[in-house]
Each structure stands twice: as C-alpha cells, then as structure tokens.
Amino acid sequence: MRALTKTLVGLTAAVGIAAGTLGGAGTAFAAAVPAQQQVVSSEVTTLAVNNLGLNTTRAKNWQCWLRDTGYNPGTIDGQLGTNSWKAAQRKFNDLGLNAGPVDGAVGTNTIKALQRYLNTYGYGLAVDGDAGTKTKAAFWDFNATGC
C-alpha cells in the first residue's frame, strides 16, 4: 500500500510539474483522504451501540426503566449507546454490583453486574461476564414491559 501511495504521489507530482503547478496536483491527491475518514467514523458509530439482543422497543423499555429509577440514559431512542450504558453502570455501582469504571463500554465487568442484577430477580445466571444466550434471554425477559 505504501509503495502504491508513493507511486501515485510521484505520478501526481509529475503531472503537476508538466502542467506548471504542484498546487493543483496536491489538491487532487488530498481529496481522497476525507472519504476514507468518513468510513472509519461510520464504523465507530455503529460499534458504539450494544443492545445485547434487545429490539428497539425493549431497549426503550430499558432506557425508560433507567430514567424512571433516577439514572439518565440520554435520549430514549431504543439504541443502547454510551449514555445508556453509563447510566446502567452508575446504577449497578450504586447498588454495589461492581460494574467497574463508568465509561459506557459494555465489557466483562458491566456484563457481570448486569448478571448479578438480573439474578436479584431470580434469573439464576452464571456471573461470568459473558453475554451469552441465557444472559440475553434474561435481559430480553426483564425488559418485556416499560415505557
């Protein structure tokens, strides 16, 4: 890839010199960079939402439940993003369920805290930090009603 870039820059510079300007040659090459950056930004946004198997309605129920119990999840939109998970982490930590740092990331500690929380409602989950089928099914069931 690096060799190809050098070749393209070299060819672009040669065309620019032949045309009597390097300014135009540099602009033509630089125009491709923002398109690459947009693709990377789009991927990051997609990965920031983690509904753990919930559909939009049940995710809204979770967000409403967080809000109604005093933890602001941000916009009630059915997309469990950073703000929703920060609210859940704050709630879990306040309950002594050890969700770890309030960073909005759905990692092992957050999943363990969710499993501990769901177990207070009798779900009988292994507290292993794995958001497997049993954890997702319990989370689905827990969010059957809401908003």
C-alpha positions as CSV (number, residue, x, y, z in Angstrom):
1,M,0.0,0.0,0.0
2,R,2.8,2.4,0.9
3,A,4.6,1.7,-2.4
4,L,1.4,2.4,-4.3
5,T,0.9,5.7,-2.4
6,K,4.4,6.8,-3.3
7,T,3.8,5.9,-6.9
8,L,0.6,7.8,-7.0
9,V,2.2,10.8,-5.3
10,G,5.1,10.6,-7.7
11,L,2.8,10.4,-10.7
12,T,0.6,13.2,-9.4
13,A,3.7,15.4,-8.9
14,A,5.0,14.7,-12.3
15,V,1.6,15.7,-13.9
16,G,1.6,18.8,-11.8
17,I,5.1,19.8,-12.9
18,A,4.2,19.2,-16.5
19,A,1.1,21.4,-16.0
20,G,3.3,24.0,-14.4
21,T,1.9,23.7,-10.9
22,L,2.2,21.4,-7.9
23,G,-0.7,23.1,-6.0
24,G,-3.3,21.5,-8.3
25,A,-1.6,18.1,-8.2
26,G,-1.5,18.1,-4.4
27,T,-5.2,19.1,-4.1
28,A,-6.3,16.2,-6.4
29,F,-4.4,13.7,-4.2
30,A,-5.6,15.1,-0.9
31,A,-9.3,14.9,-1.9
32,A,-9.4,11.2,-1.3
33,V,-8.5,11.4,2.4
34,P,-11.8,12.7,3.8
35,A,-13.7,9.9,2.2
36,Q,-11.5,7.4,4.0
37,Q,-12.0,9.2,7.3
38,Q,-15.8,9.1,6.8
39,V,-15.8,5.3,6.5
40,V,-13.8,5.0,9.7
41,S,-16.1,7.4,11.6
42,S,-19.1,5.4,10.4
43,E,-17.7,2.1,11.7
44,V,-17.1,3.6,15.2
45,T,-20.6,4.9,15.5
46,T,-22.0,1.5,14.6
47,L,-19.9,-0.2,17.2
48,A,-20.9,2.3,19.9
49,V,-24.5,0.7,20.2
50,N,-24.9,-2.6,22.0
51,N,-28.5,-3.7,22.6
52,L,-27.5,-7.1,23.9
53,G,-30.1,-8.8,21.7
54,L,-32.9,-6.3,22.6
55,N,-35.1,-4.9,19.8
56,T,-35.8,-1.2,19.7
57,T,-39.0,-1.4,21.9
58,R,-37.3,-3.5,24.6
59,A,-34.2,-1.2,24.5
60,K,-36.5,1.7,25.0
61,N,-38.1,-0.1,28.0
62,W,-34.6,-0.5,29.5
63,Q,-33.9,3.2,28.9
64,C,-37.2,4.2,30.5
65,W,-36.5,2.0,33.4
66,L,-33.1,3.6,33.9
67,R,-34.6,7.1,33.7
68,D,-37.5,6.2,36.0
69,T,-35.2,4.8,38.6
70,G,-33.1,8.0,38.6
71,Y,-30.3,7.3,36.1
72,N,-30.3,9.5,32.9
73,P,-29.7,7.3,29.8
74,G,-30.0,10.3,27.5
75,T,-32.4,10.2,24.6
76,I,-35.0,7.3,24.8
77,D,-34.4,6.0,21.3
78,G,-34.0,2.3,21.6
79,Q,-30.3,2.4,20.9
80,L,-28.2,1.4,23.9
81,G,-25.2,3.5,23.3
82,T,-22.6,5.1,25.6
83,N,-25.1,7.2,27.6
84,S,-27.4,4.3,28.3
85,W,-24.6,2.1,29.5
86,K,-23.1,4.8,31.6
87,A,-26.4,5.2,33.4
88,A,-26.6,1.4,33.9
89,Q,-23.0,1.3,35.2
90,R,-23.8,4.1,37.7
91,K,-26.9,2.3,38.9
92,F,-25.0,-1.0,39.2
93,N,-22.2,0.6,41.1
94,D,-24.6,2.4,43.4
95,L,-26.2,-1.0,44.2
96,G,-22.7,-2.5,44.9
97,L,-22.8,-4.7,41.9
98,N,-19.3,-3.6,40.7
99,A,-19.7,-2.6,37.1
100,G,-16.2,-1.1,37.1
101,P,-15.5,2.3,35.6
102,V,-18.4,4.4,34.3
103,D,-17.2,4.6,30.7
104,G,-20.2,3.4,28.7
105,A,-18.3,0.4,27.4
106,V,-20.1,-3.0,27.7
107,G,-17.2,-5.1,29.0
108,T,-16.9,-8.0,31.3
109,N,-17.5,-6.1,34.5
110,T,-20.6,-4.5,33.1
111,I,-22.0,-7.8,32.0
112,K,-21.2,-9.4,35.4
113,A,-23.0,-6.5,37.1
114,L,-26.0,-7.0,34.8
115,Q,-26.0,-10.7,35.5
116,R,-25.9,-10.0,39.3
117,Y,-28.7,-7.5,38.9
118,L,-30.9,-9.9,36.9
119,N,-30.2,-12.6,39.5
120,T,-31.8,-10.5,42.1
121,Y,-35.0,-11.1,40.1
122,G,-34.4,-14.9,40.1
123,Y,-32.9,-15.5,36.7
124,G,-30.1,-17.8,38.1
125,L,-27.4,-16.7,35.6
126,A,-23.8,-17.7,35.9
127,V,-21.9,-14.5,36.7
128,D,-19.2,-15.0,34.2
129,G,-19.2,-11.7,32.2
130,D,-20.3,-13.5,29.0
131,A,-23.3,-12.0,27.3
132,G,-24.4,-15.4,26.0
133,T,-27.8,-16.7,25.1
134,K,-29.0,-17.2,28.7
135,T,-28.0,-13.6,29.7
136,K,-29.5,-12.2,26.6
137,A,-32.7,-14.1,27.1
138,A,-33.0,-12.9,30.7
139,F,-32.3,-9.3,29.6
140,W,-35.0,-9.7,27.0
141,D,-37.5,-11.0,29.5
142,F,-36.6,-8.3,32.1
143,N,-37.4,-5.6,29.5
144,A,-40.8,-7.0,28.4
145,T,-42.7,-4.0,29.8
146,G,-41.8,-0.4,30.2
147,C,-42.4,3.0,28.6
